Amino acid sequence: METYKRNGIPLSTLNPKFLHTNSTSHTWPFSAIAELIDNAYDPDVCAKQFWIDWTRIKGLDCLSFMDNGAGMNRARLHKMLSFGYSNKEAVKDHIPVGIYGNGFKSGSMRLGMDAIVFTKTKKSMSIGLLSQSYLQAIKAQKIMIPILTFRRDEQNLPEDGASLDAILKYSLFNTEKELFSELRAIISAGPTGTRIIIWNLRTTTSGETEFDFETDKYDIQIRANASENTSDSLAMMPESRYSLRAYCSILYLKPRMQINIRGQKVKTQLIYKSLAHIANDHYRPPYLTKRIRITFGFNTKRREHYGIMMYHKNRLIKAYEKVSCQRRAERNGVGVIGVIECNFLQPTHNKQDFDDTDQYRKTMHNLSVKLEEYCNEIRYKRKKEDPKCTIPIEDTVKVPDQVWVQCDSCLKWRRLPDGFDCSRLPEKWFCNMNHDTQFRSCMVEEELNDEEEKLKSYPKPFKRQKRNSKSLQEENVPEGLETSSPVSPLPARQPKNTVSGEMYQSEHSPSLDHRPQLPLVNLSALSNPRKRIKWKRTLTEEESTAGSIVSWDPFSPEAAGTSTHPHFSPEVKEKNKKSEVVGNLNSDKQMNNEENQITERFEPYQEPVEEDEEGQEREELTSTDLPQSDSKQESENACDTEEELWRQEKDRLMDMLREAVEERDMCKEELEVIRGQCAALEDGRSQLLSRLDKVEEEKTRLSTLCDQLKSKLKMLKTEMDDKEDSALRQERMKLRNLRVSLGHLLVSFMPALSLEQVDFSSDIIDELLKQVLQEVTQSSVT
């Protein structure tokens, strides 16, 4: 093999067999076609329309691809046919898909052995050939790519003679006339564009091409194997796996280009807005500063097709990837689709999967958790709205929450009225046919506002309820409750520093174990444990259904001097035997500025009691002030009433906690929105300042240039004046010399003429010349 060196160092070369080796990265033919579509979609080409067709040229099946984009000049065509050149840049919010500089080579050689590229810009037309058959025929040791460029007069460059001969000999087009006919096909679609023709398509073991062009005359399908060619297998398989039309309809998250397959437009869809029961969730990887939106919803077309749709830079990478509960035996989450744009992950070489990294595995785990949460929330919401319904939500008929259609002229998306039947749409739809008068012009921007939607998350009442229940079960609740006196707690049951949520109660019931308890609520599952809200308890007067309840403040001066509980006094007993002492918890939420988070503590407000007073109060309460129950029935009724009141207090407290947590979450979301707006404003300010600096620099440059031009103009004017003066002096000198000569000639006719007295700067010589001419003329006549 010939060795090529530069500065004495051997250069690596590419063997022609690498074209086939490189193409094997595409195990699925549609991924190879997607590479060609991406090249037309990227912002450096920015095609508005793309055509895919099947044709026969000289008896061979061929695939043709054409776009009406910007086209390529000779240098760009050479880079596209070479390896590793990718310098695409984003334009506004249009991010390029291509990143490796290998898509055309791997994609075209996966579809067939030979490909020819026709491209036209506003200034040139070029043709390039990438052919394995050509390299095999000439037994090339390196990859060679014949390229020729035509001038405006349709004459090729002289140095392209060898490339022209190779293209005419080894391609499907053997004359220049045939080449120009293909270039004119581009002009029919637009002033610029690119056309690609691939032949010698890959075939199956039976000798047929791997594509089926006959089943559907407006589609290109993959031939099914014998084991797959059954109605059941096709029903379970997503249509996008074997239908190019279905695959192209979901190829881009937000389609910007209109794709036509075999003469018929592909009805692209905004998949994240064409679902039922749509809910937006978020995932924030630890290495990113912003949250990633995840959209969940039900497939409204086929419930058998479900899973996660994963996009990268607007391009579909993985479709219907089943996760979490969708893979289990019970198959929960049937029909649920999740949509996420994973720009933070790295796609594989064929753009059909992501690199198996720690970031990817964490993302899939979080998607599994959030999809299962969505399924639980949907079931909980449905059961709450209709408790008697027994039909699973997966089996119900669903319609999209929103209906969107794309304008065939400006390619902008417009929202149609809810419930609109898409079958009534014409073949071509334009903005002026919109029902909404506000968006009835192609000049109006789209109403999609994804930035605001990214900041909103759907509520999760089922998850919140589950956390509350779990926190209640995990809390350590004491077995017994305090006695009637809150200032004399039993050390064995409640130490002084014990966190307790028990309410003060009487000793009506025979046993302490049967007395009602106020549950301890743990907020650690609802918020960060560093946040604190301290609760102090006070006793207030309330009215119950059983009668008026007498309030007693054990911390008042009156209560400090007596040990008699008013609830157990004979006067109160006679007035209302069923009355009970109820403690009312009043929450005093205090936010700690340093920690700024909620705690799970309930601290009873208690004054220290000396040992003698405690023993005296306990003795007096047990010996004299405790009333005796008239009967067992009255004791049970009083206990039931007390339990009911305690249950009400517990429910009221739980509602207050839920409201506090919801308010906190709302504040958090509002804070995130404000932070996002501030960041956007800051970015806008930075951009404006940058633009202002550029404008100032441009102004300074133009001012300097203007001064230079003025000085040059002044110099030119001075030079012109000098030249004019010099020319005028020369003309005057010539005229004087001429008059001097005429004066000498006139002396022969007028001897009396004295030239010394003649002013040659005046017109005297001219007048004398006229007189002499008249005399001469008259004498000749006579």
MOFENGI-V99176 format. One record per residue. N is the residue number from 0. SS is DSSP state (@ for helix, = for strand, . for the rest). OMEGA is omega in degrees with one decimal (NA if undefined). NEAR is the number of other C-alpha atoms within 12 Angstrom. Layout:
n & ss & omega & near
N & SS & OMEGA & NEAR
N & SS & OMEGA & NEAR
//
This chain:
n & ss & omega & near
0 & . & -179.9 & 11
1 & . & -178.5 & 11
2 & . & 178.3 & 13
3 & . & -175.6 & 14
4 & = & 172.8 & 11
5 & = & -175.4 & 9
6 & . & 177.5 & 7
7 & . & -177.9 & 8
8 & = & -179.6 & 9
9 & = & 177.5 & 12
10 & . & 174.7 & 12
11 & . & -179.8 & 13
12 & . & -179.8 & 19
13 & . & 175.7 & 20
14 & . & 179.2 & 20
15 & . & 178.5 & 28
16 & . & 179.8 & 23
17 & @ & 178.7 & 22
18 & @ & 177.5 & 37
19 & @ & 179.3 & 28
20 & @ & -179.1 & 20
21 & @ & -177.2 & 26
22 & @ & -177.0 & 32
23 & . & 175.3 & 25
24 & . & 177.6 & 27
25 & . & 177.0 & 31
26 & . & -178.4 & 21
27 & . & -172.9 & 29
28 & @ & -179.4 & 37
29 & @ & 176.5 & 35
30 & @ & 176.2 & 39
31 & @ & 176.8 & 33
32 & @ & 179.7 & 44
33 & @ & 177.9 & 41
34 & @ & 179.6 & 41
35 & @ & 177.5 & 42
36 & @ & -179.8 & 48
37 & @ & -179.3 & 42
38 & @ & 177.7 & 45
39 & @ & -178.3 & 41
40 & @ & -172.8 & 39
41 & . & -171.8 & 37
42 & . & 178.6 & 27
43 & . & 175.5 & 26
44 & . & 173.9 & 37
45 & . & 178.3 & 33
46 & . & 176.8 & 32
47 & . & -179.9 & 32
48 & = & -179.2 & 36
49 & = & -177.2 & 41
50 & = & 174.4 & 38
51 & = & -176.6 & 36
52 & = & 174.3 & 32
53 & = & -179.8 & 32
54 & = & 176.0 & 21
55 & = & 178.4 & 18
56 & = & 179.7 & 19
57 & . & 174.7 & 13
58 & . & -178.6 & 10
59 & = & 174.1 & 21
60 & = & -177.8 & 28
61 & = & 169.8 & 31
62 & = & 179.1 & 36
63 & = & 178.7 & 38
64 & = & -178.2 & 43
65 & = & 176.6 & 47
66 & = & 177.9 & 44
67 & . & -179.3 & 34
68 & . & -174.1 & 35
69 & . & -177.3 & 34
70 & . & -178.0 & 41
71 & . & 170.9 & 36
72 & . & -174.1 & 31
73 & @ & -177.5 & 29
74 & @ & -179.9 & 21
75 & @ & 177.0 & 26
76 & @ & 179.0 & 33
77 & @ & 177.9 & 27
78 & @ & 179.5 & 24
79 & @ & 179.3 & 35
80 & @ & 175.2 & 36
81 & . & -172.5 & 29
82 & . & 170.0 & 24
83 & . & -179.6 & 19
84 & . & 178.5 & 21
85 & . & 178.7 & 23
86 & . & -178.5 & 18
87 & . & -179.5 & 26
88 & . & 179.7 & 18
89 & . & 174.9 & 19
90 & = & -174.2 & 13
91 & . & -179.8 & 8
92 & . & 179.6 & 13
93 & = & -176.2 & 22
94 & . & 179.9 & 24
95 & . & 178.0 & 30
96 & . & -176.8 & 41
97 & . & 179.8 & 38
98 & . & -172.7 & 29
99 & . & -176.3 & 26
100 & . & -175.9 & 28
101 & . & -170.8 & 33
102 & @ & -177.1 & 40
103 & @ & -177.4 & 45
104 & @ & -179.0 & 47
105 & @ & -177.6 & 42
106 & @ & -177.6 & 42
107 & @ & -179.4 & 49
108 & @ & 172.5 & 42
109 & @ & -178.0 & 40
110 & @ & -178.6 & 40
111 & = & -177.5 & 39
112 & = & -171.7 & 35
113 & = & 178.8 & 39
114 & = & 176.0 & 43
115 & = & -174.8 & 47
116 & = & 172.6 & 47
117 & = & -178.8 & 45
118 & = & -176.1 & 50
119 & = & 170.8 & 43
120 & . & -179.8 & 31
121 & . & -175.3 & 19
122 & . & -174.5 & 20
123 & . & 173.5 & 30
124 & = & -176.6 & 41
125 & = & 178.8 & 44
126 & = & 178.0 & 46
127 & = & -177.6 & 43
128 & = & 172.4 & 45
129 & = & -168.1 & 44
130 & = & 173.4 & 39
131 & @ & 178.7 & 39
132 & @ & 178.5 & 30
133 & @ & -178.8 & 31
134 & @ & 177.1 & 28
135 & @ & -177.5 & 21
136 & @ & -179.4 & 15
137 & . & 179.5 & 17
138 & . & -176.8 & 15
139 & . & 177.2 & 20
140 & . & 176.6 & 20
141 & . & 178.1 & 23
142 & . & 179.6 & 28
143 & . & -176.3 & 30
144 & . & 177.2 & 35
145 & . & 178.8 & 35
146 & = & 175.0 & 38
147 & = & -177.8 & 38
148 & = & 178.0 & 37
149 & = & 174.4 & 31
150 & . & -179.2 & 20
151 & . & 178.6 & 15
152 & . & 177.3 & 11
153 & . & 174.5 & 19
154 & . & -179.1 & 19
155 & = & -179.5 & 25
156 & . & -177.0 & 21
157 & @ & -177.2 & 13
158 & @ & -179.0 & 15
159 & @ & -176.9 & 23
160 & @ & -179.0 & 18
161 & @ & 178.3 & 18
162 & @ & 178.5 & 27
163 & @ & 179.5 & 31
164 & @ & -179.3 & 22
165 & @ & -179.2 & 31
166 & @ & -179.3 & 36
167 & @ & -176.6 & 26
168 & @ & -171.1 & 21
169 & @ & 175.9 & 28
170 & . & 179.1 & 38
171 & . & -174.5 & 31
172 & . & -169.9 & 28
173 & . & 177.5 & 19
174 & . & 177.7 & 18
175 & @ & 178.9 & 23
176 & @ & 178.3 & 13
177 & @ & 177.6 & 18
178 & @ & -178.8 & 33
179 & @ & 176.9 & 25
180 & @ & 176.9 & 17
181 & @ & 176.4 & 32
182 & @ & 178.2 & 37
183 & @ & 175.8 & 23
184 & @ & 176.5 & 27
185 & @ & -178.5 & 34
186 & @ & 179.0 & 26
187 & @ & 179.5 & 18
188 & @ & -178.9 & 24
189 & . & -179.1 & 26
190 & . & 178.1 & 24
191 & . & 178.4 & 34
192 & = & -178.0 & 42
193 & = & 178.3 & 46
194 & = & -178.0 & 45
195 & = & 177.2 & 42
196 & = & -178.5 & 44
197 & = & 178.4 & 42
198 & = & -169.4 & 39
199 & = & -176.2 & 32
200 & = & 179.8 & 30
201 & . & -176.3 & 29
202 & = & 176.9 & 21
203 & . & 179.9 & 15
204 & . & 179.3 & 10
205 & . & 179.5 & 10
206 & . & 177.8 & 11
207 & . & 175.7 & 17
208 & = & -178.7 & 28
209 & . & 177.5 & 27
210 & = & 177.3 & 33
211 & = & -179.9 & 24
212 & . & -171.6 & 26
213 & . & -176.7 & 15
214 & . & 178.9 & 15
215 & . & -175.8 & 19
216 & . & 177.4 & 16
217 & . & -177.6 & 23
218 & . & 172.5 & 31
219 & . & -174.4 & 36
220 & = & 175.8 & 31
221 & = & -179.9 & 31
222 & . & -179.3 & 29
223 & . & 173.2 & 22
224 & . & -179.6 & 17
225 & . & -179.6 & 10
226 & . & -177.8 & 11
227 & . & -173.3 & 17
228 & . & 176.3 & 16
229 & . & -177.8 & 13
230 & @ & -179.2 & 12
231 & @ & -178.4 & 12
232 & @ & 178.7 & 18
233 & @ & 179.8 & 22
234 & @ & -179.4 & 18
235 & @ & -178.8 & 20
236 & . & 176.1 & 23
237 & . & -177.1 & 26
238 & @ & -179.0 & 27
239 & @ & 178.6 & 29
240 & @ & -176.2 & 31
241 & . & -179.5 & 32
242 & = & 179.0 & 30
243 & @ & 179.3 & 38
244 & @ & 178.4 & 37
245 & @ & -179.9 & 28
246 & @ & -179.6 & 36
247 & @ & -179.4 & 41
248 & @ & -179.5 & 30
249 & . & -173.8 & 38
250 & . & -178.3 & 45
251 & = & -179.4 & 38
252 & . & 173.9 & 31
253 & . & -174.7 & 38
254 & . & 176.8 & 36
255 & . & -173.4 & 37
256 & . & 179.6 & 42
257 & = & -177.4 & 40
258 & = & 177.5 & 42
259 & = & 178.8 & 32
260 & = & 178.1 & 35
261 & . & 173.7 & 27
262 & . & -178.5 & 22
263 & = & -176.1 & 22
264 & = & 174.4 & 28
265 & . & 178.7 & 32
266 & . & 178.9 & 33
267 & . & -176.3 & 31
268 & . & 170.0 & 35
269 & . & -170.4 & 30
270 & @ & -178.2 & 41
271 & @ & 176.1 & 42
272 & @ & -178.4 & 36
273 & . & -179.3 & 36
274 & . & 175.3 & 33
275 & = & -178.6 & 33
276 & = & -176.6 & 35
277 & = & 175.5 & 33
278 & = & -179.6 & 34
279 & = & 175.3 & 34
280 & = & -176.8 & 32
281 & = & 175.6 & 32
282 & = & -179.3 & 33
283 & . & 176.6 & 22
284 & . & -177.3 & 25
285 & . & -177.5 & 13
286 & . & 177.5 & 15
287 & . & 179.7 & 14
288 & . & -180.0 & 14
289 & . & -178.6 & 20
290 & . & 179.2 & 29
291 & = & -178.8 & 33
292 & = & 173.6 & 33
293 & = & -179.9 & 39
294 & = & 177.2 & 41
295 & = & 177.7 & 42
296 & = & -178.7 & 41
297 & = & 174.9 & 42
298 & . & -177.2 & 39
299 & . & -177.7 & 30
300 & . & -178.7 & 22
301 & . & -179.5 & 24
302 & . & 179.9 & 29
303 & . & -177.6 & 28
304 & . & -175.5 & 30
305 & . & -179.3 & 37
306 & = & -177.8 & 38
307 & = & 174.3 & 41
308 & = & -174.7 & 39
309 & = & -178.6 & 43
310 & = & 175.4 & 38
311 & = & -177.5 & 33
312 & . & 175.6 & 32
313 & . & -175.6 & 32
314 & = & -180.0 & 42
315 & = & 177.1 & 41
316 & = & 178.7 & 39
317 & = & -177.2 & 34
318 & = & 175.2 & 35
319 & = & 177.8 & 34
320 & = & -176.2 & 29
321 & . & -178.3 & 31
322 & . & 168.5 & 31
323 & @ & -173.8 & 28
324 & @ & -179.1 & 27
325 & @ & -179.6 & 29
326 & @ & -176.2 & 18
327 & . & -175.4 & 14
328 & . & -178.4 & 10
329 & . & 175.4 & 10
330 & . & 172.0 & 20
331 & . & -179.3 & 29
332 & . & 177.6 & 42
333 & . & 179.5 & 36
334 & . & -177.7 & 37
335 & = & 178.5 & 49
336 & = & 173.3 & 48
337 & = & -177.5 & 51
338 & = & -179.9 & 47
339 & = & 175.7 & 44
340 & = & -172.8 & 33
341 & . & 178.3 & 36
342 & . & -179.0 & 27
343 & . & 176.6 & 27
344 & . & -177.5 & 30
345 & . & 179.2 & 27
346 & = & 177.1 & 29
347 & . & -173.9 & 23
348 & . & -177.5 & 27
349 & . & 178.0 & 38
350 & . & 175.9 & 39
351 & . & 178.7 & 30
352 & . & 176.6 & 29
353 & = & 175.9 & 27
354 & . & -177.2 & 21
355 & . & -179.3 & 15
356 & . & 176.6 & 16
357 & @ & 178.0 & 15
358 & @ & 180.0 & 22
359 & @ & -178.6 & 23
360 & @ & 177.0 & 17
361 & @ & 178.5 & 19
362 & @ & -179.8 & 33
363 & @ & 177.7 & 31
364 & @ & 179.8 & 20
365 & @ & 175.9 & 26
366 & @ & 178.0 & 39
367 & @ & -179.1 & 32
368 & @ & -175.3 & 24
369 & @ & 176.0 & 37
370 & @ & 177.8 & 42
371 & @ & 175.6 & 34
372 & @ & 179.7 & 31
373 & @ & 179.1 & 39
374 & @ & 179.2 & 37
375 & @ & -179.4 & 26
376 & @ & 179.7 & 30
377 & @ & 178.9 & 33
378 & @ & 179.8 & 28
379 & @ & 179.4 & 24
380 & @ & -179.4 & 21
381 & @ & 179.5 & 22
382 & @ & 180.0 & 18
383 & @ & 180.0 & 14
384 & @ & -178.0 & 11
385 & . & -176.6 & 14
386 & . & -176.3 & 13
387 & . & -177.1 & 10
388 & . & -179.5 & 14
389 & . & -178.5 & 13
390 & . & 177.6 & 14
391 & . & -178.1 & 21
392 & @ & 178.3 & 30
393 & @ & -175.8 & 29
394 & @ & -178.6 & 19
395 & . & 176.7 & 21
396 & . & -174.6 & 18
397 & . & 174.0 & 24
398 & . & -179.4 & 25
399 & . & 175.9 & 29
400 & . & -179.0 & 26
401 & . & 178.9 & 29
402 & = & -177.8 & 28
403 & = & 179.1 & 37
404 & = & -177.6 & 39
405 & = & 178.3 & 36
406 & . & -179.1 & 36
407 & . & -179.4 & 29
408 & . & -176.4 & 21
409 & . & 179.1 & 25
410 & . & 175.5 & 31
411 & . & -177.6 & 34
412 & = & 179.5 & 35
413 & = & -179.3 & 36
414 & = & 177.7 & 32
415 & = & 179.2 & 30
416 & . & 179.8 & 17
417 & . & 179.9 & 16
418 & . & -179.0 & 18
419 & . & -179.6 & 18
420 & . & -177.2 & 16
421 & @ & 178.4 & 23
422 & @ & 179.6 & 11
423 & @ & -179.5 & 12
424 & . & 176.8 & 19
425 & . & -179.9 & 16
426 & . & 176.2 & 16
427 & . & -178.2 & 20
428 & . & -178.2 & 28
429 & . & -176.2 & 25
430 & @ & -178.5 & 31
431 & @ & 176.0 & 21
432 & @ & -176.1 & 24
433 & . & 175.9 & 25
434 & . & -179.5 & 20
435 & . & -177.3 & 16
436 & @ & -178.8 & 15
437 & @ & -178.1 & 18
438 & @ & -177.4 & 24
439 & . & 179.5 & 25
440 & . & 178.2 & 23
441 & . & 179.3 & 24
442 & . & -178.1 & 16
443 & . & 179.1 & 21
444 & . & 177.7 & 17
445 & . & 178.0 & 24
446 & . & 176.1 & 18
447 & . & 179.3 & 21
448 & . & -173.7 & 12
449 & @ & -177.1 & 18
450 & @ & 178.2 & 17
451 & @ & -178.8 & 19
452 & @ & -179.7 & 23
453 & . & -176.2 & 28
454 & . & -176.2 & 30
455 & . & 175.2 & 28
456 & . & -178.7 & 29
457 & . & -179.7 & 28
458 & . & -177.8 & 23
459 & . & -179.1 & 27
460 & @ & -179.6 & 23
461 & @ & 179.5 & 24
462 & @ & 179.7 & 26
463 & @ & 179.0 & 28
464 & @ & 180.0 & 24
465 & @ & 178.4 & 19
466 & @ & 178.6 & 22
467 & @ & -179.8 & 29
468 & @ & -179.3 & 21
469 & @ & 179.9 & 19
470 & @ & 178.2 & 23
471 & @ & -179.3 & 23
472 & @ & -176.5 & 15
473 & @ & -177.3 & 17
474 & . & 177.4 & 22
475 & . & -179.3 & 16
476 & . & 177.3 & 24
477 & . & -178.0 & 24
478 & . & -177.8 & 20
479 & . & 179.0 & 26
480 & . & 179.4 & 33
481 & . & 173.2 & 32
482 & . & -170.1 & 31
483 & . & -175.4 & 37
484 & . & -179.5 & 42
485 & . & -179.5 & 38
486 & . & 178.9 & 34
487 & . & -178.8 & 33
488 & . & 178.5 & 34
489 & . & -177.5 & 21
490 & . & -177.1 & 17
491 & . & -175.2 & 14
492 & . & 178.2 & 22
493 & . & 174.2 & 24
494 & . & -174.2 & 15
495 & . & -177.1 & 21
496 & . & -178.5 & 15
497 & . & 175.5 & 20
498 & . & -173.6 & 26
499 & . & 175.6 & 36
500 & . & -175.1 & 37
501 & . & 175.8 & 39
502 & . & 177.8 & 40
503 & . & -177.4 & 39
504 & . & -179.8 & 36
505 & . & 178.9 & 36
506 & . & 177.7 & 34
507 & . & -173.9 & 37
508 & . & -177.8 & 28
509 & . & -174.7 & 16
510 & . & 179.3 & 18
511 & @ & -175.9 & 21
512 & @ & -176.7 & 16
513 & @ & -177.4 & 18
514 & . & -177.8 & 34
515 & . & -177.4 & 37
516 & . & 171.4 & 30
517 & . & -174.9 & 37
518 & . & 174.7 & 32
519 & . & -175.6 & 30
520 & . & 180.0 & 36
521 & . & 179.2 & 34
522 & . & -176.1 & 35
523 & . & 178.8 & 27
524 & . & -177.5 & 26
525 & . & -177.5 & 34
526 & . & 178.2 & 29
527 & . & -174.4 & 20
528 & . & 179.9 & 18
529 & . & 177.3 & 21
530 & = & -174.7 & 26
531 & . & 165.6 & 28
532 & . & -177.0 & 31
533 & . & -178.0 & 26
534 & = & 173.8 & 29
535 & = & -175.3 & 25
536 & = & 175.4 & 27
537 & = & 178.6 & 26
538 & . & -179.3 & 26
539 & . & -179.6 & 18
540 & . & 179.2 & 20
541 & . & 176.7 & 22
542 & = & 179.4 & 17
543 & = & 179.8 & 21
544 & . & -179.6 & 15
545 & . & -178.6 & 19
546 & = & -179.8 & 19
547 & = & -179.0 & 20
548 & . & -177.6 & 30
549 & . & -179.8 & 29
550 & . & -179.6 & 24
551 & . & 179.8 & 32
552 & . & -177.5 & 30
553 & . & -176.5 & 32
554 & . & 179.6 & 23
555 & . & 178.8 & 15
556 & @ & -179.9 & 11
557 & @ & -178.4 & 14
558 & @ & -179.5 & 19
559 & @ & -178.0 & 22
560 & . & -179.0 & 14
561 & . & 177.8 & 22
562 & . & -176.9 & 35
563 & . & 177.0 & 30
564 & . & -176.2 & 40
565 & @ & -179.1 & 32
566 & @ & -177.3 & 36
567 & @ & 176.6 & 34
568 & . & -178.6 & 23
569 & @ & -178.5 & 19
570 & @ & -179.7 & 16
571 & @ & 179.6 & 23
572 & @ & 179.1 & 25
573 & @ & -177.8 & 15
574 & @ & 179.8 & 17
575 & . & -176.1 & 22
576 & . & -175.2 & 30
577 & . & -178.9 & 31
578 & . & -176.7 & 37
579 & . & 174.5 & 43
580 & . & -177.5 & 43
581 & . & 175.1 & 38
582 & . & -178.9 & 36
583 & = & -179.2 & 32
584 & = & 175.4 & 33
585 & = & -176.5 & 22
586 & = & 175.6 & 23
587 & . & -174.1 & 18
588 & . & -179.8 & 24
589 & . & -177.1 & 19
590 & . & 176.4 & 19
591 & . & -174.2 & 15
592 & . & -178.8 & 12
593 & . & -176.5 & 11
594 & . & 175.4 & 15
595 & . & 178.7 & 19
596 & = & -170.3 & 27
597 & = & 177.4 & 32
598 & . & -178.5 & 30
599 & . & -175.0 & 31
600 & . & 170.2 & 27
601 & . & -174.9 & 32
602 & . & 177.2 & 27
603 & . & 179.5 & 30
604 & . & -176.4 & 26
605 & . & 174.3 & 21
606 & . & 179.3 & 16
607 & . & -179.1 & 16
608 & . & 178.2 & 20
609 & . & -175.5 & 13
610 & @ & -178.1 & 15
611 & @ & 179.4 & 12
612 & @ & 179.8 & 20
613 & @ & 179.6 & 24
614 & @ & 179.9 & 20
615 & @ & -179.4 & 22
616 & @ & -179.3 & 31
617 & @ & -179.4 & 27
618 & @ & -178.9 & 18
619 & @ & -179.0 & 19
620 & @ & -176.2 & 29
621 & @ & -173.8 & 22
622 & @ & -170.5 & 15
623 & @ & -169.2 & 18
624 & @ & -179.1 & 26
625 & . & 178.8 & 27
626 & . & 176.8 & 27
627 & . & -179.9 & 22
628 & . & 177.5 & 22
629 & . & -178.0 & 16
630 & . & 178.3 & 13
631 & @ & -179.7 & 14
632 & @ & 180.0 & 14
633 & @ & 179.1 & 20
634 & @ & 178.9 & 26
635 & @ & 179.1 & 21
636 & @ & 179.3 & 22
637 & @ & 179.1 & 33
638 & @ & 178.6 & 30
639 & @ & 179.1 & 23
640 & @ & -179.7 & 29
641 & @ & 177.6 & 36
642 & @ & 179.2 & 27
643 & @ & 179.1 & 23
644 & @ & 177.9 & 31
645 & @ & 178.3 & 31
646 & @ & 177.0 & 21
647 & @ & 179.1 & 24
648 & @ & 178.7 & 28
649 & @ & 179.1 & 27
650 & @ & -179.7 & 18
651 & @ & 179.5 & 20
652 & @ & 178.9 & 25
653 & @ & 177.4 & 27
654 & @ & 179.2 & 18
655 & @ & 178.4 & 21
656 & @ & 178.7 & 33
657 & @ & 179.5 & 24
658 & @ & 180.0 & 16
659 & @ & -179.3 & 26
660 & @ & 178.3 & 30
661 & @ & 178.0 & 20
662 & @ & 177.1 & 16
663 & @ & 179.5 & 23
664 & @ & 178.4 & 25
665 & @ & 177.6 & 19
666 & @ & 178.1 & 15
667 & @ & -179.5 & 20
668 & @ & 177.7 & 23
669 & @ & 178.1 & 18
670 & @ & 177.7 & 16
671 & @ & 179.0 & 22
672 & @ & -179.0 & 23
673 & @ & 177.8 & 17
674 & @ & 177.6 & 18
675 & @ & 178.3 & 21
676 & @ & 178.1 & 18
677 & @ & 178.7 & 15
678 & @ & 178.6 & 16
679 & @ & 178.1 & 15
680 & @ & 179.2 & 15
681 & @ & 176.1 & 15
682 & @ & 178.0 & 14
683 & @ & 178.6 & 15
684 & @ & 178.9 & 15
685 & @ & 178.8 & 15
686 & @ & 179.1 & 14
687 & @ & 177.5 & 15
688 & @ & 177.8 & 15
689 & @ & 178.4 & 14
690 & @ & 178.8 & 15
691 & @ & 177.8 & 15
692 & @ & 179.1 & 14
693 & @ & 178.8 & 15
694 & @ & 177.9 & 15
695 & @ & 177.4 & 15
696 & @ & 178.7 & 14
697 & @ & 178.3 & 15
698 & @ & 178.2 & 15
699 & @ & 179.9 & 14
700 & @ & 179.8 & 14
701 & @ & 178.5 & 15
702 & @ & 177.3 & 15
703 & @ & 179.3 & 14
704 & @ & 179.0 & 14
705 & @ & 177.3 & 15
706 & @ & 178.0 & 14
707 & @ & 179.3 & 14
708 & @ & 178.9 & 14
709 & @ & 178.9 & 14
710 & @ & 177.6 & 14
711 & @ & 179.2 & 14
712 & @ & 178.5 & 14
713 & @ & 178.2 & 14
714 & @ & 178.8 & 14
715 & @ & 179.6 & 14
716 & @ & 178.4 & 14
717 & @ & 178.6 & 14
718 & @ & 178.8 & 14
719 & @ & 178.5 & 14
720 & @ & 178.6 & 14
721 & @ & 179.1 & 14
722 & @ & 179.8 & 14
723 & @ & 179.0 & 14
724 & @ & 179.6 & 14
725 & @ & 179.7 & 14
726 & @ & -180.0 & 14
727 & @ & 178.8 & 14
728 & @ & 178.9 & 14
729 & @ & 179.9 & 14
730 & @ & 178.6 & 14
731 & @ & 178.3 & 17
732 & @ & 178.1 & 16
733 & @ & -179.6 & 16
734 & @ & 179.4 & 20
735 & @ & 177.9 & 23
736 & @ & 178.4 & 17
737 & @ & -179.7 & 18
738 & @ & 176.1 & 27
739 & @ & 179.3 & 27
740 & @ & 178.3 & 19
741 & @ & 178.5 & 27
742 & @ & 177.0 & 31
743 & @ & 178.7 & 23
744 & @ & -177.6 & 19
745 & @ & 179.4 & 28
746 & @ & 179.0 & 21
747 & . & 178.0 & 15
748 & . & -177.9 & 18
749 & . & -175.7 & 18
750 & . & -177.3 & 12
751 & . & -177.0 & 11
752 & . & 178.0 & 18
753 & . & -176.1 & 16
754 & @ & -179.0 & 23
755 & @ & -178.4 & 12
756 & @ & -176.4 & 13
757 & . & 175.1 & 23
758 & . & -175.8 & 16
759 & . & 176.9 & 26
760 & . & 179.8 & 18
761 & . & -176.4 & 16
762 & . & -176.3 & 18
763 & @ & 179.4 & 22
764 & @ & -179.5 & 31
765 & @ & -179.7 & 24
766 & @ & 178.1 & 18
767 & @ & 179.1 & 26
768 & @ & 178.8 & 24
769 & @ & -179.8 & 16
770 & @ & 179.7 & 17
771 & @ & 179.9 & 22
772 & @ & 179.2 & 16
773 & @ & 179.6 & 14
774 & @ & -179.9 & 16
775 & @ & -178.7 & 15
776 & @ & -178.8 & 12
777 & @ & -179.4 & 11
778 & @ & 178.3 & 10
779 & @ & 179.2 & 9
780 & @ & 179.8 & 8
781 & . & NA & 7
//
